[in-house]
């Protein structure tokens, strides 16, 4: 439902007042930084050596939904149809999008066994690294290998803070986030702690090594003395771990504004107890926002972390828009850090109000029950993914909207910065069609520009299922392919409306092309009995196009035909454009082959760097003719040695591929 505005003098004055009051931070305006140090620090024992904790039995718990204020003026309600709604889809449903891996994640049965009681929602999230998948839900944590074998857990989430003392060790409050840090080959995991005295703490742990079953550096940061730092969302950046919090009074639960923070990553990943936090408090008229979380190569050193805020008149803003701010932290003189609004990007109008006059509370229908689920349509959904392609930077994100007549769909965006500031490159609204609702989305972009969106789907005749849809970089702007069911639910949730809270779409750091998604579902209809699933997906999958021996195809083939299929083009095919195809094998030990394709003759070179940006090796390949350099006889070969002929240690490495004027970057992992 969208609120219309009666044009009279009184309403006009109120609109002017709201426009002034909700937007006190004008473009370029500065806020005052608050600087503090970690309130607690510890080095945990290896998690794999921890003895099981004793469950504390208790009743099932539904964690309350803290929605943001609905500030729209009471007036006549009108139905709106989303003008960005995609009405036609290209091709068959998600052509060639195979589910490569699919295995069970953690469940409410794990909560019962480990914690002693059941809880909803699960706050499902997890991330993929070179050798592990780590999932953390309310209120348990597990580590898997890439095939789905459980290596650790489930353990209580607060066991990551063993030895820290205080609320981070004693409180298992939830709202967890776990992210792989590709720049350091480490893991970052976080949840809030809400002790009875009303304080709000953020508990952050960083793995000592690439092995998340080992020891961690644990930190506790006090965010507020009398507020809960709800819905914490974090992102990995080169100069910090960045976070946003929706703040609520701990006793009245009134919304008090948004806090954004940067945590001193360089100190935290080496276990320095003096790690600092720089934070800014935004006014109560602000709305929820997300920090950028990078995949792929790091941006140039000193690039501020972009935050994006969802704006709409129902929250008091003048228009439907995305507000982009930049957080520039200065760890030498932290008080000089800045958080600056740099752009307000109007969007195609959208409707965030579903099912009457709320942000989708108790709204989504399910099969076989009158119990409806929360849509949570007042905020951007985890995560705000960032990429640096060299020529431009991207941000992708999504949120739930009312497509029409209280039917939930997903509005998604790609923002771009080509050097002159952030702009809205493309947007669209996805709905599966018919009476099926789509919500609780998470979206990411791979290294070749492919976008994949995961979501929950449901209707009065369908059990909640896990769905995916996506697009190739060459698809028309603002469009997605037809969606598909990635995993079918076989039950509905009863007894509680809280669902998901968020989910997580990640990109595999070993090939920068495979997506990993985790989301909740139900196996059987019941209350407080959720399951989660972990899936890996590649858009593509078509059979290779092979030339007969001695025969060269006479046509150029679009690279998306092959790259989105996850297979190489054959020798003899003339590419339509120059492109880096990645390295194989990856991970590797001790050697790998770096593949590419050339549309025109060009001098080719590859510069290799370690995770700190130190130059390791140059592969000067000289002038190359057009073609595909894929197999070992044609691809560039790196033997794992530096320029002095010494074997380099295991870890994450970056490489810059240059072919004439074309330049791009990739990454690879040596496992020893």
C-alpha positions in Angstrom: 0.0 0.0 0.0 1.3 3.5 -0.9 0.1 6.6 0.9 -1.2 9.3 -1.4 -0.9 13.0 -0.4 -3.8 15.4 -0.2 -2.7 18.7 -1.6 -3.6 21.3 1.0 -1.7 23.9 3.0 -1.4 21.9 6.2 -0.1 18.8 4.5 2.4 20.9 2.5 3.8 22.5 5.6 4.1 19.1 7.2 5.9 17.7 4.1 8.4 20.6 4.2 9.0 20.0 7.9 9.6 16.3 7.4 11.9 16.9 4.4 14.0 19.3 6.5 14.0 17.2 9.7 14.7 13.8 8.3 17.6 14.8 6.2 19.8 16.9 8.5 22.9 15.4 6.9 23.1 17.3 3.6 25.4 16.3 0.8 29.0 16.8 2.0 28.1 17.5 5.6 30.3 16.1 8.3 29.4 14.2 11.5 31.5 14.0 14.7 33.5 10.8 15.1 33.5 8.8 18.4 36.7 6.9 19.1 37.0 4.0 21.5 39.1 0.9 22.1 38.0 -2.7 22.5 36.5 -3.3 25.9 37.7 -6.9 26.0 40.2 -9.1 24.2 41.2 -12.8 24.4 42.7 -15.5 22.3 40.3 -18.5 22.3 41.4 -22.1 22.4 41.2 -24.0 19.1 37.4 -24.4 18.6 37.9 -28.0 17.7 39.3 -28.7 21.2 36.4 -27.1 23.1 34.4 -29.5 25.2 30.6 -29.5 24.6 28.7 -27.0 26.6 25.8 -28.0 28.8 22.4 -27.1 27.4 20.2 -24.8 29.5 16.6 -26.0 28.8 13.9 -23.4 28.3 10.8 -22.6 26.3 10.9 -21.9 22.6 11.6 -18.2 21.8 10.4 -15.9 19.0 12.9 -13.1 18.8 10.9 -9.8 18.4 11.0 -8.0 15.1 12.2 -4.4 15.6 10.8 -2.5 12.7 11.7 1.0 11.8 9.2 3.8 12.3 6.4 4.2 9.7 6.2 8.0 9.4 3.8 8.3 6.5 0.9 10.7 7.0 -2.4 9.0 7.5 -4.4 9.5 4.4 -6.2 7.7 1.7 -4.6 4.4 0.7 -4.1 3.6 -2.9 -2.8 0.5 -4.8 0.3 1.0 -6.9 1.8 -1.3 -9.5 5.6 -1.3 -9.5 6.8 0.3 -12.7 10.1 -1.6 -12.5 8.3 -4.9 -12.4 9.8 -7.3 -15.0 6.9 -8.7 -17.1 8.9 -10.9 -19.5 11.9 -13.2 -19.0 14.6 -14.3 -21.4 14.8 -18.0 -22.3 14.0 -21.0 -20.2 13.9 -20.8 -16.4 17.5 -20.2 -15.3 19.0 -22.0 -18.4 22.0 -24.1 -17.4 22.0 -23.2 -13.7 23.0 -26.4 -12.1 23.0 -27.0 -8.4 26.6 -28.2 -7.9 26.5 -28.8 -4.2 23.5 -29.1 -1.9 23.7 -30.2 1.7 21.9 -29.6 5.0 22.9 -26.8 7.2 22.0 -26.3 10.9 18.5 -26.5 12.2 16.3 -25.8 15.2 17.0 -29.4 16.3 20.6 -28.2 16.8 19.4 -25.3 19.0 17.5 -27.8 21.1 20.4 -30.1 21.4 23.2 -27.5 22.0 21.4 -24.5 23.6 18.5 -26.3 25.3 15.6 -24.5 23.5 14.3 -23.6 20.0 14.2 -20.2 18.5 13.0 -18.3 15.4 14.1 -16.7 13.1 17.4 -18.4 12.2 19.1 -15.3 10.8 20.6 -17.7 8.2 24.0 -16.7 6.9 27.4 -18.3 6.0 30.3 -17.8 3.7 32.7 -19.8 1.5 36.5 -19.9 1.7 39.1 -21.9 -0.2 38.7 -25.0 2.0 35.6 -24.4 4.2 32.1 -23.3 4.4 31.2 -21.6 7.7 27.5 -21.2 8.7 26.3 -19.3 11.8 22.6 -19.1 12.6 20.7 -18.2 15.7 22.2 -19.6 18.0 24.7 -22.1 16.7 27.9 -22.2 14.6 29.3 -24.9 12.3 32.2 -25.5 9.9 31.9 -27.7 6.9 34.3 -28.8 4.2 33.4 -27.8 0.6 31.6 -31.1 0.1 29.3 -30.6 3.1 31.1 -32.8 5.7 30.7 -31.2 9.1 34.2 -30.5 10.6 33.1 -28.6 13.7 29.9 -28.1 15.5 27.3 -27.3 16.0 28.5 -25.3 19.0 26.9 -22.3 20.7 27.7 -19.1 19.0 29.2 -17.4 22.1 31.9 -20.2 22.3 33.8 -18.1 19.7 34.4 -15.7 22.6 35.6 -18.3 25.1 37.9 -16.6 27.6 36.8 -13.1 26.7 34.7 -12.6 29.8 31.8 -10.2 30.1 28.6 -10.2 28.0 30.3 -11.5 24.8 31.2 -14.7 26.5 28.1 -15.1 28.8 25.4 -13.9 26.4 24.5 -15.8 23.2 22.2 -13.1 21.9 22.3 -13.8 18.2 22.1 -11.7 15.0 25.2 -13.4 13.7 27.3 -12.5 10.7 30.2 -14.6 9.4 32.4 -13.4 6.4 35.5 -14.7 4.7 38.2 -12.1 4.5 39.7 -12.7 1.0 42.5 -10.1 1.4 43.9 -11.9 4.5 42.7 -15.5 4.0 41.0 -15.2 7.4 37.5 -15.4 8.8 35.5 -12.7 10.6 32.5 -13.6 12.8 30.3 -11.4 14.9 27.1 -11.2 16.9 25.7 -8.8 19.4 25.5 -9.2 23.2 22.6 -7.7 25.2 23.2 -8.0 29.0 20.4 -7.3 31.4 21.8 -3.9 32.3 20.7 -2.5 29.0 24.1 -2.1 27.3 24.7 -3.1 23.7 27.9 -4.9 22.7 29.2 -6.1 19.4 31.4 -9.2 19.7 33.8 -9.8 16.8 36.2 -12.7 16.3 38.9 -13.1 13.7 40.5 -16.5 13.0 44.2 -16.8 13.7 44.7 -18.8 10.6 42.8 -19.8 7.5 41.4 -22.8 9.5 38.1 -21.7 11.2 38.2 -24.7 13.5 41.3 -23.3 15.1 41.9 -20.5 17.6 40.4 -17.0 17.1 41.2 -13.5 18.3 38.1 -12.4 20.2 37.1 -8.7 20.8 34.2 -7.0 22.6 33.2 -3.5 21.7 30.6 -1.5 23.7 28.3 0.3 21.3 25.9 1.9 23.8 25.2 2.1 27.5 21.4 2.0 27.2 20.5 0.9 23.7 20.4 -2.4 21.8 22.5 -2.4 18.6 19.9 -4.4 16.6 20.3 -5.9 13.1 24.1 -5.5 12.9 25.4 -5.9 9.4 29.2 -6.0 8.7 31.4 -5.8 5.6 35.1 -6.6 4.9 37.2 -3.8 3.6 41.0 -3.3 3.2 41.3 -0.8 6.1 38.6 -2.1 8.4 35.6 -4.2 9.2 32.7 -1.9 8.8 29.2 -2.2 10.4 25.8 -0.6 10.7 23.4 -0.9 13.6 19.7 0.0 14.1 19.6 1.4 17.6 16.6 1.0 20.0 16.2 2.1 23.6 16.9 -1.0 25.7 13.9 -0.4 28.0 11.2 1.3 25.8 12.4 -0.2 22.5 11.9 3.2 20.8 14.0 3.6 17.7 16.8 6.1 18.4 18.7 6.2 15.1 21.5 4.4 13.2 25.1 3.9 14.3 27.8 3.2 11.7 31.3 1.9 12.8 34.7 0.9 11.6 36.8 -1.7 13.5 40.6 -1.7 13.2 41.1 -4.7 11.0 44.9 -4.6 10.7 45.2 -4.9 14.5 42.4 -7.4 14.9 43.7 -9.9 12.4 47.1 -10.1 14.3 45.6 -10.2 17.8 46.5 -6.7 19.0 44.3 -5.9 22.1 44.5 -2.1 21.4 42.2 -2.3 18.3 40.0 0.7 18.0 36.5 1.5 16.9 35.5 4.7 15.1 31.7 5.3 15.0 29.2 7.9 14.0 25.7 8.3 15.3 23.0 9.3 12.7 19.8 10.9 13.9 16.5 9.1 14.7 15.2 10.3 11.3 17.7 8.1 9.5 16.9 4.7 8.1 18.6 1.4 8.1 21.7 1.1 5.9 24.3 -1.4 4.9 28.2 -1.2 4.7 29.9 -2.5 1.6 31.4 -6.0 1.7 34.0 -6.7 -0.9 34.5 -9.6 -3.2 37.4 -9.9 -5.6 40.2 -7.4 -5.7 40.6 -4.6 -3.2 39.9 -1.1 -4.3 42.8 1.4 -4.4 44.3 2.0 -1.0 42.4 4.7 0.9 39.1 4.2 -0.9 36.3 5.0 1.6 33.8 2.2 2.4 30.4 3.1 0.8 27.2 2.7 2.8 23.8 2.7 1.2 20.5 3.7 3.0 17.0 2.9 1.7 14.9 6.0 1.6 11.1 6.3 1.0 8.3 8.7 1.9 6.8 6.2 4.3 9.9 6.8 6.5 9.7 10.5 6.0 12.1 11.0 3.1 11.1 13.3 0.1 11.2 10.4 -2.4 12.1 6.8 -3.1 15.9 6.8 -3.3 19.1 5.2 -2.3 21.4 7.4 -0.2 25.1 6.7 -0.6 27.5 7.8 2.1 31.3 7.2 2.3 33.1 6.2 5.5 36.7 7.3 5.4 38.6 6.1 8.5 41.9 7.6 9.7 43.5 5.1 12.1 46.5 7.5 12.6 44.2 10.3 13.8 40.9 8.6 14.3 39.1 11.8 15.2 39.7 13.0 11.6 37.6 10.1 10.2 34.6 11.2 8.2 31.1 9.8 7.3 29.8 11.8 4.4 26.6 11.6 2.3 27.9 11.8 -1.3 24.8 11.0 -3.4 21.1 10.6 -3.3 20.0 8.4 -6.2 16.2 8.5 -7.0 14.8 5.1 -7.9 11.8 4.0 -9.8 9.0 4.4 -7.2 8.4 1.4 -5.0 5.9 0.4 -2.3 7.5 -0.8 1.0 4.1 -1.2 2.8 2.6 -4.7 2.6 -0.5 -6.1 4.3 -2.2 -2.9 5.5 -0.1 -0.3 7.4 3.1 -2.2 8.3 6.3 -3.2 6.7 5.1 -6.7 5.9 4.6 -8.0 9.4 2.6 -11.3 9.4 2.0 -11.0 5.7 3.3 -13.9 3.6 0.9 -16.8 3.2 1.9 -20.5 3.3 0.3 -23.8 2.3 -1.8 -25.6 4.8 -1.9 -23.0 7.6 -3.4 -19.6 8.4 0.0 -18.6 9.9 1.6 -15.9 7.8 5.2 -14.8 7.8 7.0 -11.4 8.1 8.3 -9.8 4.9 10.6 -7.2 6.6 10.2 -4.6 3.8 11.6 -1.5 5.6 15.3 -2.1 4.9 18.0 -3.3 2.4 18.7 -7.0 2.8 22.1 -8.5 3.6 24.5 -7.9 1.9 25.7 -4.8 0.0 28.3 -6.5 -2.2 31.2 -4.5 -3.7 33.5 -5.2 -6.7 36.3 -3.3 -8.3 36.6 -4.2 -12.0 39.4 -1.7 -12.6 37.4 0.4 -15.1 34.5 0.7 -12.7 33.2 -0.3 -9.2 29.9 -1.9 -8.5 27.5 -2.3 -5.6 24.5 -4.8 -5.7 21.7 -5.1 -3.1 18.0 -5.7 -2.8 14.9 -5.2 -0.7 11.3 -6.5 -0.5 8.5 -4.5 -2.1 4.7 -4.7 -2.7 4.5 -5.6 -6.4 0.8 -5.1 -6.4 -2.1 -5.9 -4.0 0.1 -7.0 -1.2 2.1 -9.5 -3.3 5.8 -9.4 -2.1 8.5 -9.1 -4.8 12.1 -8.1 -4.8 13.6 -4.8 -6.0 17.3 -5.2 -6.9 19.9 -2.7 -7.9 23.4 -2.4 -9.4 25.2 0.9 -8.6 28.3 1.9 -10.5 31.2 4.3 -10.0 33.4 4.9 -13.0 35.4 7.6 -11.4 32.9 10.4 -11.2 30.8 9.2 -8.3 28.1 6.6 -7.7 25.1 6.3 -10.0 22.3 3.9 -10.4 23.3 1.7 -13.3 20.3 -0.7 -13.4 17.3 -1.7 -11.3 14.4 -4.1 -11.6 11.6 -5.8 -9.6 11.4 -9.5 -9.6 8.2 -11.5 -9.0 7.9 -15.3 -9.8 4.4 -14.8 -11.2 0.9 -15.7 -10.2 0.3 -15.6 -6.4 3.8 -16.6 -5.4 5.6 -14.2 -3.0 9.3 -13.6 -3.2 11.1 -12.1 -0.3 14.1 -12.4 2.1 16.6 -12.0 -0.8 20.4 -11.8 -1.0 22.2 -10.9 -4.2 25.8 -11.0 -5.4 27.8 -10.5 -8.6 30.6 -12.8 -9.8 33.9 -11.8 -11.3 32.5 -12.1 -14.9 29.5 -9.8 -14.1 26.9 -12.5 -13.6 24.3 -11.7 -10.9 22.5 -14.3 -8.8 19.6 -13.5 -6.5 18.5 -16.1 -3.8 15.2 -15.7 -2.0 12.3 -17.4 -0.1 9.2 -18.1 -2.1 5.7 -19.1 -0.8 2.0 -18.9 -1.5 -1.2 -20.2 -0.1 -0.7 -23.3 -2.3 3.1 -23.6 -2.0 5.2 -24.5 1.0 8.1 -22.0 1.5 10.9 -22.9 -0.9 14.4 -21.7 -1.7 14.4 -19.9 -5.1 17.1 -18.4 -7.3 17.2 -16.2 -10.4 19.9 -14.3 -12.1 21.3 -12.6 -15.2 24.4 -12.7 -17.4 26.4 -9.5 -17.9 25.1 -9.4 -21.5 21.4 -9.6 -20.7 19.3 -6.5 -21.2 19.6 -4.0 -18.3 17.1 -4.3 -15.5 16.2 -7.9 -16.3 16.6 -11.3 -14.7 16.2 -14.8 -16.1 13.1 -16.9 -15.1 13.6 -18.2 -11.6 13.9 -21.8 -10.5 13.3 -23.7 -7.3 16.8 -24.5 -5.9 15.3 -26.5 -3.0 11.7 -27.4 -2.4 10.2 -27.0 1.1 7.9 -29.7 2.3 6.3 -28.0 5.3 5.1 -24.6 6.6 6.0 -22.7 9.8 3.2 -22.4 12.4 3.1 -20.7 15.7 5.3 -17.7 14.8 5.6 -15.1 12.0 9.3 -14.5 12.2 11.1 -15.9 9.1 14.7 -15.6 7.9 15.6 -12.1 9.0 18.2 -12.4 6.3 20.0 -14.9 4.1 23.4 -14.9 2.4 24.6 -15.1 -1.2 28.4 -15.5 -1.4 30.9 -16.0 -4.3 33.5 -18.7 -4.2 37.0 -17.0 -3.8 38.7 -19.9 -5.6 37.1 -19.2 -9.0 35.2 -16.0 -8.5 32.3 -17.5 -10.4 30.5 -20.1 -8.3 27.8 -18.8 -6.0 27.0 -20.3 -2.6 23.7 -19.6 -1.0 22.2 -20.4 2.4 18.5 -20.0 3.3 15.9 -21.6 5.6 13.0 -23.9 4.8 10.8 -26.5 6.6 10.8 -30.2 6.1 7.5 -30.8 7.9 4.8 -28.4 9.0 5.3 -27.4 12.6 6.4 -24.7 15.0 10.0 -23.8 15.9 11.4 -26.6 13.7 13.3 -24.8 10.8 15.9 -26.4 8.6 18.6 -24.6 6.5 20.2 -25.5 3.3 23.6 -24.7 1.8 23.9 -24.8 -2.0 26.5 -23.9 -4.6 25.3 -22.8 -8.1 26.8 -21.8 -11.4 24.7 -20.1 -14.1 25.5 -22.0 -17.3 26.3 -25.7 -17.8 25.9 -26.0 -21.6 28.1 -28.6 -23.2 31.4 -27.3 -24.7 31.4 -26.2 -28.3 34.2 -28.2 -29.9 35.8 -27.7 -33.3 36.4 -30.7 -35.4 40.2 -31.5 -35.7 41.8 -29.1 -38.1 38.6 -27.1 -38.6 38.3 -23.5 -37.3 34.8 -22.2 -36.7 33.9 -19.3 -38.9 31.8 -17.4 -36.4 32.6 -15.4 -33.3 31.0 -16.7 -30.1 29.9 -14.4 -27.3 32.1 -15.0 -24.2 28.9 -15.3 -22.1 28.0 -18.4 -24.1 31.0 -20.0 -22.5 31.9 -18.1 -19.3 28.5 -18.4 -17.9 28.5 -22.0 -18.7 31.6 -22.6 -16.6 33.5 -24.2 -19.4 36.3 -22.9 -21.7 35.9 -22.0 -25.4 37.9 -24.3 -27.6 41.1 -23.6 -29.5 40.3 -22.1 -32.9 37.2 -20.1 -31.8 37.8 -16.4 -32.3 36.5 -14.6 -29.3 34.2 -11.6 -29.5 36.2 -9.8 -26.9 39.4 -9.9 -24.9 38.9 -11.4 -21.5 40.6 -13.1 -18.5 39.4 -16.7 -18.0 41.0 -17.3 -14.6 43.5 -19.8 -13.5 43.3 -23.6 -13.2 43.7 -25.5 -10.9 42.7 -23.2 -8.2 43.5 -23.7 -5.3 46.8 -25.3 -6.4 50.2 -26.6 -5.3 52.7 -25.8 -6.6 51.8 -24.7 -10.2 48.8 -23.3 -12.1 47.9 -22.1 -15.6 46.4 -18.7 -16.2 44.0 -18.7 -19.1 42.7 -15.8 -21.3 41.3 -15.0 -24.7 42.2 -12.3 -27.2 40.0 -10.7 -29.8 42.9 -8.8 -31.3 46.7 -9.1 -31.4 48.2 -7.6 -28.2 51.3 -7.8 -26.0 50.4 -9.8 -22.9 51.8 -9.7 -19.4 50.8 -10.9 -16.0 51.9 -9.3 -12.7 51.5 -11.4 -9.6 51.2 -9.8 -6.1 50.8 -11.2 -2.5 47.8 -10.3 -0.3 49.7 -7.3 1.0 50.3 -5.9 -2.5 54.0 -6.8 -2.7 55.1 -7.6 -6.2 56.0 -11.3 -6.6 56.5 -12.1 -10.2 56.0 -10.9 -13.8 55.1 -13.2 -16.6 56.0 -11.4 -19.9 54.4 -13.3 -22.7 55.1 -11.0 -25.6 52.9 -10.3 -28.6 50.0 -12.8 -28.9 47.7 -13.5 -31.8 43.9 -13.6 -31.4 42.6 -16.8 -29.9 41.8 -18.7 -26.7 44.7 -19.6 -24.5 43.1 -22.2 -22.2 44.9 -25.5 -22.1 48.4 -26.1 -20.7 50.0 -25.8 -24.1 48.8 -22.2 -24.6 47.9 -20.7 -21.2 50.4 -18.8 -19.1 52.2 -21.0 -16.6 53.2 -20.0 -13.0 55.4 -22.4 -11.1 54.7 -20.9 -7.7 58.1 -19.1 -7.5 58.9 -15.4 -7.1 61.2 -13.3 -9.4 64.2 -14.7 -7.5 63.2 -18.3 -8.2 62.2 -19.0 -4.6 59.0 -20.9 -3.8 56.4 -18.6 -2.3 54.4 -19.6 0.8 50.8 -20.7 0.7 48.1 -18.1 0.8 46.1 -15.7 -1.3 47.6 -14.1 -4.4 46.4 -11.5 -6.9 47.4 -11.1 -10.5 46.9 -8.3 -13.0 46.4 -9.4 -16.6 47.3 -6.8 -19.3 46.7 -7.3 -23.0 47.3 -4.0 -24.9 44.9 -1.5 -23.4 42.8 -4.2 -21.7 43.5 -4.8 -18.0 41.8 -6.7 -15.2 42.6 -8.6 -12.1 42.1 -12.1 -10.6 43.0 -14.0 -7.5 44.3 -17.5 -6.7 45.1 -19.6 -3.7 48.2 -21.7 -3.0 47.5 -24.5 -0.5 50.4 -26.0 1.3 
